[in-house]
Amino acid sequence: MEAFKELYDVIVRLRSPGGCSWDREQTPRSLRGDLIEETYECIEAIDQQEPNHIKEELGDIFLLVTMIAYMHEQEGLFSVADVLKANAEKLIRRHPHVFEESGKGTVLSPEETLEKWAQIKIEKEGRKPKDSILDEVRRGLPPLDRAWKLQKKAAKAGFDWPDTAGVIGKIKEELEEVEEAAAANAGQPADAALEGELGDLLFSVVNLCRFFDIEPSVALQRTNTKFTERFSYVEKRMKESGQEMNAKNLAVMDQYWNMAK
């Protein structure tokens, strides 16, 4: 409690007339990108299993979340305390098997817990049932994350491949269709057909991630980090050898790339 109050007081000071000009001019909209970026940085720190780095990145997320909440408090819309209290109440409401006397001793599987949450949203929170189960997936999600969640919802309704062989076969099929569309676009700007086929291929790869319970955005972030590290190594070696980074030296760069691996 004391630690959070200290953070809150610091944010209040930063947003005050005598505080920081940069912090004062920020808005919830201006911090949207920072919130996404810090979240992915936190994921990277968790992947690297570095406690100090994780602690730092979690702190950045706490800062942004608290600051955005305080901005609304300044507008008189709701307070930071309202956010915390509402969240605690929601957690208690959605875990009756933990917090209510009548539910104590009840053991639910993760799947049963999710089903219970969906039931509580309708019966206790007054949320209207969706026309389609896919309507439960928010349209504002990044496309990669939305594809993952759409497929999970469809699979829950039984609309799914029986095994990974079917998914891998679909990926191969979509890749062939991409090759055909790419050949038809040879020497021309990509058309809607090629864009659509590439989208289908990505969607199928996301589906394979789902079968292995690997979140695609997390997997891609890991690869982004790996690519960055290897490319930086290539840059360093090229600079040391006095060679330029250009297409003419691709063979040399490829050698250094393999060394980085």
C-alpha positions, 0 to 999 in steps of 0.5 A: 500500500505504501509503495503504490501510494508513493507511485501515485504521489509521484504521478500526481506531482509530475502532472501538477502545474509545477511538474514535468511539461512532458508528463502534463501534456500526455493524454490517454490516447498519446500513451496507447503506443507506449502501453503496447510497447512496454507490454511487449518489452515485459514479455521479452524480459519474461522470456529472458528470465531476468528478474531485474529486467522483469521488475523494471518492465513491470514498473513501466507498465504500473506507471503507464496504467496508473498515469492513464487512470489518474488522467481520468481522475483529473477529468472527474470521470473516475478515480484510480481507487475506483479502478482498483476497487472495481477490479477487486470486486470483479475478481471476487464476483467471478470466483464464487468457488473461492470467495463465497461460502457456498462455493468453498471446497469446489474445485473447477478445472481451467475450462470450467472456470472460463465457462463459469466466467461467461455465465456470470457475465450474463447472469450477474453483470447483465451483459447481453449474449452475443449473436455469435461466439466470435462477437466476444473477440474484440475487433480492436485487437491486433490482427495476429492476436485476434486471429488467435482468439477467433480460432480458439472460440471456433475450436471451442464450438467443435469447429476444428481440425482433428490433429496437427496434420490437417493444419500443416496440410492447410499451410502447405495448400495456402503456400501453394496458393500464395505462389500462384498469386505471386506468379500472377503478379510478377513484375506488378504491384501486389493486388488484392488476390495476393494480399488475401492469399498471404492473409490466409497463409498467416491465419493458417500458421496462427492456427498451428500455433494454437494447436501447440498452445503457443501465442503467435504474437509472443512467438513472433516477438521472440523471433524479432529479438533473435533476428535483431541480435543476429543482424547486429552481429552481422553489422559489427563484423562487417564494420570490423572487416571494413565492408559495406552493408549492401547487396553486393556483399550479401554472400559475406553477410550471409556467412556472418549470419550463419556464424551468429546462429 
